[in-house]
Amino acid sequence: MVYQKSQTTPVFKLPWYLSQSSLFVGSVALVFYLIRDFVKDYQKFINA
């Protein structure tokens, strides 16, 4: 019988996926703003 313990943060004993979710949310926000700024710059380039 193999016992597997789920990964948790050392101090607060939060699940691993919860502690990593901030990285995911930050990455999604980064991509959103990257696309937004690219579209704005492309529109400026076309209209110039």
PDB file of N, CA, C and O in Angstrom:
ATOM      1  N   MET A   1       0.847  -1.179   0.000  1.00  0.00           N
ATOM      2  CA  MET A   1       0.000   0.000   0.000  1.00  0.00           C
ATOM      3  C   MET A   1       0.890   1.239   0.000  1.00  0.00           C
ATOM      4  O   MET A   1       1.794   1.371   0.824  1.00  0.00           O
ATOM      5  N   VAL A   2       0.616   2.146  -0.941  1.00  0.00           N
ATOM      6  CA  VAL A   2       1.402   3.369  -1.062  1.00  0.00           C
ATOM      7  C   VAL A   2       0.556   4.531  -0.575  1.00  0.00           C
ATOM      8  O   VAL A   2      -0.577   4.727  -1.013  1.00  0.00           O
ATOM      9  N   TYR A   3       1.126   5.288   0.331  1.00  0.00           N
ATOM     10  CA  TYR A   3       0.425   6.447   0.874  1.00  0.00           C
ATOM     11  C   TYR A   3       1.030   7.694   0.261  1.00  0.00           C
ATOM     12  O   TYR A   3       2.233   7.925   0.385  1.00  0.00           O
ATOM     13  N   GLN A   4       0.208   8.505  -0.404  1.00  0.00           N
ATOM     14  CA  GLN A   4       0.691   9.736  -1.000  1.00  0.00           C
ATOM     15  C   GLN A   4       0.061  10.922  -0.285  1.00  0.00           C
ATOM     16  O   GLN A   4      -1.161  11.041  -0.195  1.00  0.00           O
ATOM     17  N   LYS A   5       0.911  11.782   0.213  1.00  0.00           N
ATOM     18  CA  LYS A   5       0.435  13.001   0.875  1.00  0.00           C
ATOM     19  C   LYS A   5       0.395  14.122  -0.157  1.00  0.00           C
ATOM     20  O   LYS A   5       1.353  14.305  -0.909  1.00  0.00           O
ATOM     21  N   SER A   6      -0.699  14.870  -0.201  1.00  0.00           N
ATOM     22  CA  SER A   6      -0.784  15.979  -1.135  1.00  0.00           C
ATOM     23  C   SER A   6       0.177  17.077  -0.713  1.00  0.00           C
ATOM     24  O   SER A   6       0.482  17.231   0.470  1.00  0.00           O
ATOM     25  N   GLN A   7       0.650  17.838  -1.690  1.00  0.00           N
ATOM     26  CA  GLN A   7       1.613  18.895  -1.404  1.00  0.00           C
ATOM     27  C   GLN A   7       0.894  20.094  -0.799  1.00  0.00           C
ATOM     28  O   GLN A   7      -0.179  20.486  -1.256  1.00  0.00           O
ATOM     29  N   THR A   8       1.498  20.667   0.234  1.00  0.00           N
ATOM     30  CA  THR A   8       0.957  21.843   0.899  1.00  0.00           C
ATOM     31  C   THR A   8       2.085  22.833   1.158  1.00  0.00           C
ATOM     32  O   THR A   8       3.264  22.481   1.139  1.00  0.00           O
ATOM     33  N   THR A   9       1.692  24.081   1.399  1.00  0.00           N
ATOM     34  CA  THR A   9       2.691  25.086   1.755  1.00  0.00           C
ATOM     35  C   THR A   9       3.170  24.822   3.181  1.00  0.00           C
ATOM     36  O   THR A   9       2.398  24.356   4.019  1.00  0.00           O
ATOM     37  N   PRO A  10       4.431  25.118   3.455  1.00  0.00           N
ATOM     38  CA  PRO A  10       4.989  24.771   4.772  1.00  0.00           C
ATOM     39  C   PRO A  10       4.349  25.515   5.952  1.00  0.00           C
ATOM     40  O   PRO A  10       4.125  24.918   7.005  1.00  0.00           O
ATOM     41  N   VAL A  11       4.058  26.785   5.789  1.00  0.00           N
ATOM     42  CA  VAL A  11       3.614  27.586   6.924  1.00  0.00           C
ATOM     43  C   VAL A  11       2.116  27.471   7.162  1.00  0.00           C
ATOM     44  O   VAL A  11       1.683  27.145   8.267  1.00  0.00           O
ATOM     45  N   PHE A  12       1.325  27.737   6.128  1.00  0.00           N
ATOM     46  CA  PHE A  12      -0.122  27.809   6.306  1.00  0.00           C
ATOM     47  C   PHE A  12      -0.860  26.524   5.953  1.00  0.00           C
ATOM     48  O   PHE A  12      -2.072  26.429   6.141  1.00  0.00           O
ATOM     49  N   LYS A  13      -0.131  25.539   5.443  1.00  0.00           N
ATOM     50  CA  LYS A  13      -0.707  24.235   5.070  1.00  0.00           C
ATOM     51  C   LYS A  13      -1.804  24.378   4.016  1.00  0.00           C
ATOM     52  O   LYS A  13      -2.791  23.643   4.031  1.00  0.00           O
ATOM     53  N   LEU A  14      -1.619  25.341   3.096  1.00  0.00           N
ATOM     54  CA  LEU A  14      -2.549  25.515   1.986  1.00  0.00           C
ATOM     55  C   LEU A  14      -2.214  24.510   0.897  1.00  0.00           C
ATOM     56  O   LEU A  14      -1.051  24.138   0.743  1.00  0.00           O
ATOM     57  N   PRO A  15      -3.208  24.064   0.139  1.00  0.00           N
ATOM     58  CA  PRO A  15      -2.923  23.154  -0.972  1.00  0.00           C
ATOM     59  C   PRO A  15      -1.996  23.810  -1.997  1.00  0.00           C
ATOM     60  O   PRO A  15      -2.006  25.027  -2.180  1.00  0.00           O
ATOM     61  N   TRP A  16      -1.202  22.978  -2.654  1.00  0.00           N
ATOM     62  CA  TRP A  16      -0.220  23.472  -3.614  1.00  0.00           C
ATOM     63  C   TRP A  16      -0.881  24.248  -4.742  1.00  0.00           C
ATOM     64  O   TRP A  16      -0.380  25.303  -5.132  1.00  0.00           O
ATOM     65  N   TYR A  17      -1.992  23.754  -5.275  1.00  0.00           N
ATOM     66  CA  TYR A  17      -2.638  24.426  -6.402  1.00  0.00           C
ATOM     67  C   TYR A  17      -3.139  25.818  -6.003  1.00  0.00           C
ATOM     68  O   TYR A  17      -3.184  26.711  -6.849  1.00  0.00           O
ATOM     69  N   LEU A  18      -3.505  26.019  -4.776  1.00  0.00           N
ATOM     70  CA  LEU A  18      -3.962  27.335  -4.333  1.00  0.00           C
ATOM     71  C   LEU A  18      -2.802  28.330  -4.291  1.00  0.00           C
ATOM     72  O   LEU A  18      -2.957  29.492  -4.666  1.00  0.00           O
ATOM     73  N   SER A  19      -1.663  27.872  -3.842  1.00  0.00           N
ATOM     74  CA  SER A  19      -0.506  28.769  -3.784  1.00  0.00           C
ATOM     75  C   SER A  19       0.028  29.086  -5.175  1.00  0.00           C
ATOM     76  O   SER A  19       0.621  30.146  -5.375  1.00  0.00           O
ATOM     77  N   GLN A  20      -0.169  28.194  -6.138  1.00  0.00           N
ATOM     78  CA  GLN A  20       0.307  28.425  -7.496  1.00  0.00           C
ATOM     79  C   GLN A  20      -0.703  29.179  -8.356  1.00  0.00           C
ATOM     80  O   GLN A  20      -0.364  29.638  -9.447  1.00  0.00           O
ATOM     81  N   SER A  21      -1.930  29.309  -7.881  1.00  0.00           N
ATOM     82  CA  SER A  21      -2.963  29.962  -8.676  1.00  0.00           C
ATOM     83  C   SER A  21      -2.645  31.440  -8.924  1.00  0.00           C
ATOM     84  O   SER A  21      -3.054  31.992  -9.945  1.00  0.00           O
ATOM     85  N   SER A  22      -1.929  32.080  -8.012  1.00  0.00           N
ATOM     86  CA  SER A  22      -1.561  33.480  -8.221  1.00  0.00           C
ATOM     87  C   SER A  22      -0.645  33.634  -9.435  1.00  0.00           C
ATOM     88  O   SER A  22      -0.733  34.627 -10.157  1.00  0.00           O
ATOM     89  N   LEU A  23       0.218  32.670  -9.660  1.00  0.00           N
ATOM     90  CA  LEU A  23       1.074  32.709 -10.846  1.00  0.00           C
ATOM     91  C   LEU A  23       0.248  32.568 -12.117  1.00  0.00           C
ATOM     92  O   LEU A  23       0.520  33.235 -13.115  1.00  0.00           O
ATOM     93  N   PHE A  24      -0.752  31.708 -12.084  1.00  0.00           N
ATOM     94  CA  PHE A  24      -1.620  31.520 -13.238  1.00  0.00           C
ATOM     95  C   PHE A  24      -2.417  32.789 -13.533  1.00  0.00           C
ATOM     96  O   PHE A  24      -2.507  33.216 -14.684  1.00  0.00           O
ATOM     97  N   VAL A  25      -2.991  33.389 -12.496  1.00  0.00           N
ATOM     98  CA  VAL A  25      -3.781  34.615 -12.678  1.00  0.00           C
ATOM     99  C   VAL A  25      -2.889  35.742 -13.205  1.00  0.00           C
ATOM    100  O   VAL A  25      -3.300  36.495 -14.088  1.00  0.00           O
ATOM    101  N   GLY A  26      -1.692  35.856 -12.678  1.00  0.00           N
ATOM    102  CA  GLY A  26      -0.758  36.865 -13.164  1.00  0.00           C
ATOM    103  C   GLY A  26      -0.368  36.644 -14.614  1.00  0.00           C
ATOM    104  O   GLY A  26      -0.223  37.606 -15.368  1.00  0.00           O
ATOM    105  N   SER A  27      -0.196  35.401 -15.015  1.00  0.00           N
ATOM    106  CA  SER A  27       0.146  35.083 -16.396  1.00  0.00           C
ATOM    107  C   SER A  27      -1.001  35.429 -17.340  1.00  0.00           C
ATOM    108  O   SER A  27      -0.774  35.957 -18.429  1.00  0.00           O
ATOM    109  N   VAL A  28      -2.221  35.134 -16.930  1.00  0.00           N
ATOM    110  CA  VAL A  28      -3.384  35.469 -17.752  1.00  0.00           C
ATOM    111  C   VAL A  28      -3.503  36.981 -17.898  1.00  0.00           C
ATOM    112  O   VAL A  28      -3.787  37.475 -18.989  1.00  0.00           O
ATOM    113  N   ALA A  29      -3.293  37.713 -16.822  1.00  0.00           N
ATOM    114  CA  ALA A  29      -3.353  39.175 -16.884  1.00  0.00           C
ATOM    115  C   ALA A  29      -2.262  39.718 -17.795  1.00  0.00           C
ATOM    116  O   ALA A  29      -2.502  40.651 -18.562  1.00  0.00           O
ATOM    117  N   LEU A  30      -1.078  39.151 -17.718  1.00  0.00           N
ATOM    118  CA  LEU A  30       0.028  39.577 -18.566  1.00  0.00           C
ATOM    119  C   LEU A  30      -0.329  39.397 -20.039  1.00  0.00           C
ATOM    120  O   LEU A  30      -0.098  40.302 -20.841  1.00  0.00           O
ATOM    121  N   VAL A  31      -0.878  38.265 -20.402  1.00  0.00           N
ATOM    122  CA  VAL A  31      -1.252  38.009 -21.786  1.00  0.00           C
ATOM    123  C   VAL A  31      -2.357  38.965 -22.224  1.00  0.00           C
ATOM    124  O   VAL A  31      -2.324  39.478 -23.342  1.00  0.00           O
ATOM    125  N   PHE A  32      -3.329  39.208 -21.357  1.00  0.00           N
ATOM    126  CA  PHE A  32      -4.411  40.129 -21.686  1.00  0.00           C
ATOM    127  C   PHE A  32      -3.866  41.524 -22.003  1.00  0.00           C
ATOM    128  O   PHE A  32      -4.223  42.108 -23.026  1.00  0.00           O
ATOM    129  N   TYR A  33      -3.012  42.054 -21.144  1.00  0.00           N
ATOM    130  CA  TYR A  33      -2.464  43.388 -21.360  1.00  0.00           C
ATOM    131  C   TYR A  33      -1.501  43.412 -22.543  1.00  0.00           C
ATOM    132  O   TYR A  33      -1.399  44.427 -23.233  1.00  0.00           O
ATOM    133  N   LEU A  34      -0.805  42.328 -22.784  1.00  0.00           N
ATOM    134  CA  LEU A  34       0.075  42.243 -23.940  1.00  0.00           C
ATOM    135  C   LEU A  34      -0.728  42.363 -25.231  1.00  0.00           C
ATOM    136  O   LEU A  34      -0.347  43.108 -26.134  1.00  0.00           O
ATOM    137  N   ILE A  35      -1.834  41.635 -25.319  1.00  0.00           N
ATOM    138  CA  ILE A  35      -2.688  41.698 -26.506  1.00  0.00           C
ATOM    139  C   ILE A  35      -3.319  43.084 -26.633  1.00  0.00           C
ATOM    140  O   ILE A  35      -3.373  43.641 -27.730  1.00  0.00           O
ATOM    141  N   ARG A  36      -3.793  43.639 -25.527  1.00  0.00           N
ATOM    142  CA  ARG A  36      -4.403  44.970 -25.555  1.00  0.00           C
ATOM    143  C   ARG A  36      -3.421  46.019 -26.062  1.00  0.00           C
ATOM    144  O   ARG A  36      -3.765  46.831 -26.921  1.00  0.00           O
ATOM    145  N   ASP A  37      -2.206  46.004 -25.536  1.00  0.00           N
ATOM    146  CA  ASP A  37      -1.216  46.993 -25.949  1.00  0.00           C
ATOM    147  C   ASP A  37      -0.774  46.770 -27.395  1.00  0.00           C
ATOM    148  O   ASP A  37      -0.506  47.732 -28.115  1.00  0.00           O
ATOM    149  N   PHE A  38      -0.698  45.526 -27.817  1.00  0.00           N
ATOM    150  CA  PHE A  38      -0.332  45.237 -29.197  1.00  0.00           C
ATOM    151  C   PHE A  38      -1.386  45.789 -30.155  1.00  0.00           C
ATOM    152  O   PHE A  38      -1.043  46.385 -31.176  1.00  0.00           O
ATOM    153  N   VAL A  39      -2.664  45.595 -29.833  1.00  0.00           N
ATOM    154  CA  VAL A  39      -3.742  46.099 -30.687  1.00  0.00           C
ATOM    155  C   VAL A  39      -3.699  47.624 -30.742  1.00  0.00           C
ATOM    156  O   VAL A  39      -3.852  48.205 -31.817  1.00  0.00           O
ATOM    157  N   LYS A  40      -3.494  48.277 -29.607  1.00  0.00           N
ATOM    158  CA  LYS A  40      -3.406  49.744 -29.583  1.00  0.00           C
ATOM    159  C   LYS A  40      -2.243  50.242 -30.443  1.00  0.00           C
ATOM    160  O   LYS A  40      -2.404  51.168 -31.238  1.00  0.00           O
ATOM    161  N   ASP A  41      -1.075  49.625 -30.281  1.00  0.00           N
ATOM    162  CA  ASP A  41       0.089  50.039 -31.053  1.00  0.00           C
ATOM    163  C   ASP A  41      -0.095  49.755 -32.536  1.00  0.00           C
ATOM    164  O   ASP A  41       0.352  50.539 -33.373  1.00  0.00           O
ATOM    165  N   TYR A  42      -0.738  48.662 -32.871  1.00  0.00           N
ATOM    166  CA  TYR A  42      -0.992  48.323 -34.269  1.00  0.00           C
ATOM    167  C   TYR A  42      -1.942  49.342 -34.900  1.00  0.00           C
ATOM    168  O   TYR A  42      -1.751  49.747 -36.047  1.00  0.00           O
ATOM    169  N   GLN A  43      -2.950  49.750 -34.160  1.00  0.00           N
ATOM    170  CA  GLN A  43      -3.885  50.757 -34.666  1.00  0.00           C
ATOM    171  C   GLN A  43      -3.171  52.096 -34.887  1.00  0.00           C
ATOM    172  O   GLN A  43      -3.423  52.779 -35.880  1.00  0.00           O
ATOM    173  N   LYS A  44      -2.290  52.466 -33.969  1.00  0.00           N
ATOM    174  CA  LYS A  44      -1.505  53.698 -34.147  1.00  0.00           C
ATOM    175  C   LYS A  44      -0.611  53.602 -35.381  1.00  0.00           C
ATOM    176  O   LYS A  44      -0.461  54.573 -36.122  1.00  0.00           O
ATOM    177  N   PHE A  45      -0.027  52.441 -35.596  1.00  0.00           N
ATOM    178  CA  PHE A  45       0.862  52.226 -36.728  1.00  0.00           C
ATOM    179  C   PHE A  45       0.090  52.327 -38.048  1.00  0.00           C
ATOM    180  O   PHE A  45       0.567  52.934 -39.006  1.00  0.00           O
ATOM    181  N   ILE A  46      -1.082  51.739 -38.089  1.00  0.00           N
ATOM    182  CA  ILE A  46      -1.888  51.760 -39.306  1.00  0.00           C
ATOM    183  C   ILE A  46      -2.402  53.171 -39.604  1.00  0.00           C
ATOM    184  O   ILE A  46      -2.418  53.587 -40.762  1.00  0.00           O
ATOM    185  N   ASN A  47      -2.818  53.901 -38.585  1.00  0.00           N
ATOM    186  CA  ASN A  47      -3.400  55.237 -38.765  1.00  0.00           C
ATOM    187  C   ASN A  47      -2.349  56.336 -38.945  1.00  0.00           C
ATOM    188  O   ASN A  47      -2.690  57.459 -39.316  1.00  0.00           O
ATOM    189  N   ALA A  48      -1.111  56.033 -38.693  1.00  0.00           N
ATOM    190  CA  ALA A  48      -0.072  57.066 -38.785  1.00  0.00           C
ATOM    191  C   ALA A  48       0.321  57.372 -40.209  1.00  0.00           C
ATOM    192  O   ALA A  48       1.182  58.219 -40.444  1.00  0.00           O
TER     193      ALA A  48
END
